[in-house]
Amino acid sequence: DLPDRADALVCEIFDVSAFGEDALHTIRHAREHLLKPGATIIPNGVRVWAAPVRSDDLRSRFKVGTVCGFDLSPMNALADKRTFQLDLRRIPYTTLAEPFVALEVDFRGDIELLLTESNDVPVTGAGDVDGFILWYDLVLGGSNVLSTAPTGASTHWLQGFLPQWTPLSVSEGDTLRVATEVRRQVIWFEAEVAPDASTAPPEASAAEGGAR
């Protein structure tokens, strides 16, 4: 019902995982139907950070094992796979790799509702990966960002945690291959230890070279 298309869009439709309030679809719709070409969008993008962690506290919150002599682990198959909101400053955990940019979206470009990004992450610790912590930067323009990082000023978004439901162990020096996927409103990570190219059989290396 606007008399004319708008010159600017300012929105706060982000949750702990950035996309849970349907920001991708909403901003794309606004650009197509409500905004003038080249209109200002604030924020103009989002940068999602993540890090694999080991944490007895986090694992015990989201996974169940033997209770009073009964094996309740099959109940883990029914667990909610969406991002859990947490204040990471109140929870002990150990990062197994430096935080990395898992995904970036520029709201001024073509906005897709299905997103996939792959990162090879050097492992700096050892142990079982209990899950991934995550936070994000809302890009406001230039170098100005509003961050939900646990090391910055507190926000109502806090931080997120996605448990690693499939057992995964890493050693220092490994490379963790992390696929970040977004399906409109839901984000998740799929991780595996990347094969060590130096120990690959010569035949396999040759085959890979030919495939390229």
C-alpha positions as CSV (number, residue, x, y, z in Angstrom):
1,D,0.0,0.0,0.0
2,L,3.0,2.3,-0.2
3,P,2.4,5.3,-2.6
4,D,5.9,4.8,-4.0
5,R,8.8,2.4,-3.5
6,A,11.0,3.2,-0.6
7,D,14.6,4.6,-0.5
8,A,15.7,2.6,2.5
9,L,15.0,-0.6,4.5
10,V,15.9,-0.9,8.1
11,C,15.1,-4.2,9.7
12,E,15.7,-6.3,12.8
13,I,14.3,-9.7,12.0
14,F,17.2,-11.9,13.2
15,D,17.3,-14.6,15.9
16,V,20.1,-16.4,17.6
17,S,21.0,-18.3,14.4
18,A,20.5,-15.1,12.2
19,F,17.9,-16.7,9.8
20,G,15.2,-18.1,12.1
21,E,12.8,-15.2,11.7
22,D,12.8,-15.6,7.9
23,A,15.1,-12.7,7.2
24,L,16.3,-14.1,3.8
25,H,12.8,-14.3,2.4
26,T,11.6,-11.1,3.9
27,I,14.5,-8.9,2.7
28,R,14.3,-10.5,-0.8
29,H,10.6,-9.8,-1.0
30,A,11.1,-6.2,0.1
31,R,13.8,-5.7,-2.6
32,E,11.5,-7.1,-5.3
33,H,8.3,-5.4,-4.3
34,L,8.9,-2.4,-1.9
35,L,12.3,-0.8,-2.6
36,K,13.7,1.4,-5.3
37,P,16.7,0.0,-7.3
38,G,19.9,0.6,-5.2
39,A,17.9,1.4,-2.0
40,T,19.9,1.4,1.2
41,I,19.5,-1.7,3.3
42,I,20.5,-1.7,7.0
43,P,22.0,-4.1,7.8
44,N,23.3,-4.8,4.3
45,G,24.6,-8.3,5.2
46,V,25.4,-10.9,7.7
47,R,28.6,-12.9,8.5
48,V,28.1,-16.1,10.5
49,W,31.0,-17.3,12.7
50,A,31.5,-20.8,14.1
51,A,33.9,-22.9,16.0
52,P,34.0,-26.6,17.0
53,V,34.1,-27.2,20.7
54,R,34.5,-29.8,23.4
55,S,32.4,-29.3,26.5
56,D,31.1,-31.7,29.1
57,D,28.5,-29.1,30.1
58,L,27.1,-28.6,26.7
59,R,27.1,-32.3,25.9
60,S,25.2,-33.2,29.1
61,R,22.6,-30.5,28.3
62,F,21.6,-31.9,24.9
63,K,22.4,-35.6,24.9
64,V,21.1,-38.3,27.3
65,G,22.8,-41.6,28.1
66,T,22.2,-44.0,30.9
67,V,19.8,-42.8,33.6
68,C,19.1,-44.8,36.8
69,G,20.4,-47.9,35.0
70,F,18.3,-47.4,31.8
71,D,19.9,-46.6,28.5
72,L,17.9,-43.6,27.2
73,S,20.3,-42.8,24.3
74,P,17.8,-43.8,21.6
75,M,15.9,-40.6,22.7
76,N,18.6,-38.5,21.2
77,A,17.1,-39.4,17.8
78,L,14.1,-37.3,18.7
79,A,16.1,-34.2,19.8
80,D,15.4,-30.8,18.3
81,K,18.1,-30.2,15.7
82,R,17.6,-26.4,15.7
83,T,20.1,-23.9,17.2
84,F,20.0,-23.7,21.0
85,Q,20.4,-20.2,22.5
86,L,23.0,-19.9,25.2
87,D,25.1,-17.3,27.0
88,L,28.6,-18.8,26.3
89,R,30.2,-16.6,28.9
90,R,28.5,-18.7,31.5
91,I,29.4,-22.1,30.1
92,P,32.8,-23.8,30.2
93,Y,34.0,-25.1,26.8
94,T,37.2,-25.6,24.9
95,T,37.5,-24.6,21.2
96,L,39.1,-27.2,19.0
97,A,39.8,-24.7,16.2
98,E,40.0,-20.9,15.7
99,P,36.6,-19.3,15.0
100,F,36.0,-19.2,11.2
101,V,33.5,-17.4,8.9
102,A,31.1,-20.2,8.1
103,L,28.8,-18.2,5.8
104,E,28.4,-14.6,4.5
105,V,25.2,-13.2,2.8
106,D,25.1,-9.8,1.1
107,F,21.5,-8.5,1.2
108,R,22.2,-6.1,-1.6
109,G,22.9,-9.0,-4.1
110,D,20.9,-12.0,-5.2
111,I,19.4,-13.6,-2.1
112,E,19.1,-17.4,-2.2
113,L,17.0,-19.3,0.3
114,L,19.1,-22.4,-0.1
115,L,22.8,-21.8,0.9
116,T,25.8,-24.0,1.2
117,E,29.4,-23.1,2.0
118,S,32.4,-25.4,2.7
119,N,35.4,-24.6,4.9
120,D,38.6,-26.5,5.7
121,V,39.3,-25.6,9.3
122,P,42.8,-26.4,10.9
123,V,42.3,-28.2,14.2
124,T,44.2,-26.7,17.1
125,G,43.1,-29.1,19.9
126,A,42.2,-32.7,20.4
127,G,39.1,-34.6,21.6
128,D,35.5,-35.3,20.8
129,V,33.6,-32.6,18.9
130,D,30.5,-32.0,21.0
131,G,29.2,-29.4,18.6
132,F,29.6,-26.0,17.1
133,I,29.2,-22.6,18.8
134,L,28.0,-19.8,16.5
135,W,27.4,-16.1,16.4
136,Y,27.2,-13.5,13.7
137,D,28.0,-9.9,12.6
138,L,25.3,-7.7,11.1
139,V,27.1,-5.5,8.6
140,L,25.8,-1.9,9.0
141,G,28.0,-0.3,6.4
142,G,31.7,0.1,5.9
143,S,33.6,-1.4,8.9
144,N,30.6,-0.9,11.3
145,V,29.1,-4.2,12.6
146,L,26.8,-5.3,15.3
147,S,28.2,-8.5,16.7
148,T,26.7,-11.2,18.9
149,A,30.1,-12.6,19.7
150,P,30.7,-13.9,23.3
151,T,33.8,-11.6,23.5
152,G,31.8,-8.4,22.7
153,A,29.0,-6.4,24.4
154,S,26.1,-8.5,25.5
155,T,23.0,-8.6,23.2
156,H,19.6,-10.2,23.6
157,W,20.5,-12.7,20.8
158,L,23.3,-14.2,22.9
159,Q,25.0,-17.1,21.1
160,G,24.0,-20.4,19.5
161,F,25.1,-24.0,19.9
162,L,24.5,-26.9,17.4
163,P,25.3,-30.3,18.9
164,Q,27.4,-32.8,16.8
165,W,25.0,-35.7,16.8
166,T,27.3,-38.1,15.0
167,P,30.5,-39.1,17.0
168,L,33.5,-37.1,15.7
169,S,37.0,-37.0,17.2
170,V,39.9,-34.8,16.1
171,S,43.6,-34.5,16.8
172,E,45.7,-31.4,16.7
173,G,47.0,-30.9,13.1
174,D,43.9,-32.4,11.5
175,T,41.8,-30.5,9.0
176,L,38.1,-30.4,9.8
177,R,35.9,-30.1,6.6
178,V,32.8,-28.2,7.6
179,A,29.8,-27.8,5.3
180,T,27.5,-25.0,6.5
181,E,23.9,-25.3,5.1
182,V,20.9,-23.0,5.3
183,R,17.4,-23.9,4.3
184,R,15.6,-20.5,4.4
185,Q,15.2,-20.4,8.2
186,V,17.3,-23.2,9.5
187,I,21.1,-23.5,9.7
188,W,23.2,-26.5,10.5
189,F,26.8,-27.9,10.1
190,E,28.0,-31.2,8.7
191,A,31.6,-32.0,9.6
192,E,34.2,-34.6,8.9
193,V,38.0,-35.0,9.3
194,A,39.4,-34.3,5.8
195,P,41.7,-37.1,4.4
196,D,45.4,-36.4,4.8
197,A,46.6,-35.9,1.2
198,S,50.2,-36.9,2.2
199,T,49.1,-40.4,3.2
200,A,46.8,-41.0,0.3
201,P,47.8,-44.0,-2.0
202,P,49.5,-42.8,-5.2
203,E,46.8,-44.5,-7.3
204,A,44.1,-42.4,-5.5
205,S,46.1,-39.2,-6.0
206,A,46.5,-39.9,-9.7
207,A,42.8,-40.7,-10.1
208,E,41.9,-37.4,-8.4
209,G,44.3,-35.5,-10.7
210,G,42.7,-37.1,-13.8
211,A,39.2,-36.3,-12.6
212,R,39.9,-32.6,-12.4
